[in-house]
Amino acid sequence: MRIGELARRTGVSTRLLRYYGEQGLLVAERDSNGYREYAEDAVVRVRQIRRLLAAGLTTEVIATALGCAHGEEAELDLCPELATTLRRELDAMDDRIDALRRRRGVLAGYLGAGE
């Protein structure tokens, strides 16, 4: 299928689909006219990418995780290397949440409400 059809079927813009290709997350063949042609399984792959992005993962981490993903819900078979990467990402996310809570407390203090 061409990029417009993939965009229609996944609800993802052609611009983002090209970006996923640039990041090595989505593979397309080129036909004789130079148009991108995607296999049928690209629909599932795009849904996996979107699901992993929604989890807060970077495209760099997603590139390694996709090899372990299956199904539209991007269920992951956790090999030790991927589990380590995901734990590291979760720890970093927890650190950002803690920092935001501290900043929120300071800001709420300025309002005098301690909200």
N, C-alpha and C positions, 0 to 999 in steps of 0.2 A: 504494500500500500504506500501511497505517497504521503508526504508530511502533512498535507492538509487533511487527509482522511484520518491520520493518526491523531492530529489535534482535535478533530471533531469527536472521535471516539473516546478520547481521554479527558477532554475539557482543558487541555494544556495548550498554551499558545505555541505557534510554530517557532517563535523566538526562543522560548524556553526549551523546546525540543532540540533546536540547534545547539543551544548552550549545553544540554545534557550530552550531546554528541561530542562537543569540544572537550568536555570533562572526561570523556571516555566511559560514560555511563550508559550510552545508547548507541548501538551500531546500526549504520545504514549502508546499503550497497548503493552504487551509482548506476543508473541505467545509461543507455547509449546517448541520451540527451543531457546527461549530467544531473538529472533529478535524483533526489534521495528516494530510495525504495526500502521500506521496512518490512520485515517478516511479521507474520501474524502475532508471534509472541511478544512483539514490541509493546502491545497494549498492556499486557501484564507487567512488563518491565517498567513502563512509565508509572503504572500504579504503585509498584514497589518503591520506585524512587520517591514518589510523592509521599508515601507513607513514612519512609525513613527520614525525609526532610521534615515532616511534621513532628517527628520525634526529636528534632533539634540537631540532627547529625549534619556534618559538613559534607560536601560532595566528595572530598578526599576520603573520609571515613566510609561513605556510601560505596565508593568504588571498591573498597575491600569487602564490604558486607554483602554486596550483590551476589558474589559467588556462593554465598551461603543461604541466599534467600530463595524461598519458593512460595508459590501462591500469590494471589492478589493482595493479601494482607501482609506480605513480606515477612512471613514466618522465617525465623533464622535457625539454622543448624549451628550451634555454638561450638566452634573449634576453640582450643585454648587461646590462640592468638586473637581471634575476634572477641572472645569474652574479655580478655585483658584490655583491648581497645575500648569496648563498650563500658567497662568499669571506669576507665580513665575519663571517658566522656561524661559519665554520670557524676564522678567526683568533681570535675570541672564545673558542671552545671550546678551542683550543690554549693560550691564555692561562690558562684555568681549569685545564687539565691540568697546566701548568707550576707553577702556584701550589699545586695539590694535592701534586705531587711534592716541592716544597720543604717544605711542612708535614709530609708523611710523613717526610721525612728528619729534621726536628727532633724529631718524636714518637719515631721509632725511636732517635734519639740518647739520649732520656731512658731508654730501656730498656737502653742500653749495648750493644745488639746490632748497631746499625747496619744493621738489616734492610732 
